[in-house]
Amino acid sequence: MQRHVTVIGGGVIGLASAHALVRAGHCVTLIDAHAEVASETSHANGGQLSYRYVAPLADSGVPRQAIKWLLAGNEAPLKLRPNLDPAQWRWMARFVAACNHHTHQASAAQMLSLALHSQAIMSEWRTRDALGDFAWQQRGKLVIHRDPKVLDKAAAARVAPQDQQVLDARQCIALEPSLTHQQAHLSGGIFSASDETADCHAFCQALERKLQTSGRYTRIANTRVAPLSARNGRIAQLELRHLDGRRERHAVEEVVIAAGNHAAELVRPLGIRLSLQPLKGYSLTLALAADTPETAAPHISVTDSARKVVYADLASSASRQLRVAAMVDIGQRERDSFHPELDEQRIAALRKLASDTFPAAGDFAQATPWAGLRPSTPKGPPILGRPRQANSPDNLWLNVGHGSLGFTLACASGDLIARAISREALPSSLSGPGTLTNTLPDALAARPGR
Ligand SMILES: Cc1cc2nc3c(=O)[nH]c(=O)nc-3n(C[C@H](O)[C@H](O)[C@H](O)COP(=O)(O)OP(=O)(O)OC[C@H]3O[C@@H](n4cnc5c(N)ncnc54)[C@H](O)[C@@H]3O)c2cc1C
């Protein structure tokens, strides 16, 4: 049956949800705080569709490693900026509790099944829906290691060994000649030939262009939705606060929360507690000349494992750019969380890391900086489907908490929300042991009696 679905949030998760819903025959109204889609975390992320690198941040060695990173200055992959917010400390406690082998393995298995489904859906949308150019490429992902012991450990921990080749330093450079400058420091790498890259912002714009041709999609821009309220077990209307000061009531049938970092405050009045923290990160975008030699800038996606920096060649028919993304800052308070601020010291450190690794790629002082907040759950997997709390409104659906993998997981997350709202069965790849639905049995299912 056709439903009218209101999606709150115009990042990659909201747009992928809207696209999947319209494809399934529903009508969508999408509401976002900004003038344009993908204006927050989905704007200039790392561009990785890293379907086989989905291991969550929470792992057994991480608390010890984090203490070393905390002493490492502005180039450190992780910075902790403690504040007095009890929600931050509760999240940290849950994160530390999840830093064990068993939880890590279970979360990684859920995320792998979701990621592989996402790759299949991305392929279907790309080939069937004529989305246009969003700098998508399937050139594979190479994770380089500098320490041979760490390389051996990573080789043993591969989640999809049949698709992930272990390479020595010479083979890494043969595959990606721009790593020549790193020759003396490289011990080897792991190459996933099937992984992809794309421009997340351009993907969101492409989805919206397609939605606009459907006749079943409307976007309300420059509008914040006030925290939600329900009556008789349903959300009947939303309070909209337009940027120009107007306020109005908006009637709803089904509501999908795809509000990234702002989801928790939206559902709090309903008694729903979402454990989400905004983990801040940074990126640089360097314009590359079309004739940049292959020894200067990477043409496949490269992840520098020790420094936790990712590099993606975002080449479209119009331009070629190198996207560099890195760093996790926990606990930094923003003056306005809808517009996260740049930290000039972190950006300067990122410029240095990038130009040390690829000195001939260009002048990183000229690269465009960006900051974003990853909406993160303590264990890693996103919160997808019906809220788990008893008595939550019948017409409320969650699609939040995608952390550092929102672009990678967006197509699957959108597809699964649309299936759930359409009361359609889940794909068999997602209902076996160790998969998302096995671990979150009630999350995707509608409550009995609906
Ligand atoms: C440095 C960095 C690098 C990253 N690299 C990668 C990568 O390489 N690959 C990958 O898969 N992922 C990556 N990510 C993660 C990815 O970018 C995020 O997981 C993803 O963008 C989250 O999308 P979202 O739609 O949930 O949130 P957002 O993109 O933030 O969208 C949420 C939208 O909801 C709107 N909104 C919220 N509340 C309201 C309200 N009350 N009313 C109206 N509108 C509202 C917001 O304004 C916003 O526009 C990276 C993140 C960072 C920070």
The ligand as an ORCA input file, in Angstrom:
! r2SCAN-3c Opt
* xyz 0 1
  C      36.065     13.241      8.142
  C      35.004     12.235      7.771
  C      35.284     11.284      6.797
  C      34.330     10.323      6.470
  N      34.619      9.438      5.477
  C      33.701      8.502      5.121
  C      33.982      7.604      4.077
  O      35.025      7.679      3.440
  N      33.068      6.645      3.789
  C      31.897      6.537      4.487
  O      31.129      5.608      4.222
  N      31.577      7.422      5.452
  C      32.454      8.400      5.789
  N      32.173      9.293      6.786
  C      30.903      9.157      7.511
  C      29.725      9.715      6.727
  O      30.060     10.961      6.181
  C      28.517      9.843      7.672
  O      28.269      8.603      8.297
  C      27.264     10.251      6.899
  O      27.498     11.426      6.163
  C      26.099     10.474      7.851
  O      24.995     10.820      7.059
  P      23.625     11.279      7.708
  O      22.688     11.470      6.577
  O      23.269     10.362      8.816
  O      23.967     12.676      8.421
  P      24.125     14.129      7.774
  O      24.810     14.074      6.480
  O      24.729     14.988      8.823
  O      22.643     14.567      7.484
  C      21.707     14.811      8.505
  C      20.861     15.985      8.053
  O      19.734     16.079      8.918
  C      19.464     17.443      9.125
  N      18.724     17.599     10.381
  C      19.069     17.139     11.596
  N      18.149     17.477     12.517
  C      17.202     18.163     11.858
  C      16.009     18.784     12.266
  N      15.609     18.762     13.543
  N      15.274     19.421     11.334
  C      15.667     19.451     10.038
  N      16.810     18.876      9.598
  C      17.565     18.244     10.498
  C      20.843     18.069      9.230
  O      20.772     19.461      9.017
  C      21.587     17.317      8.141
  O      21.501     18.004      6.917
  C      33.081     10.297      7.134
  C      32.788     11.274      8.082
  C      33.730     12.247      8.397
  C      33.399     13.303      9.404
*
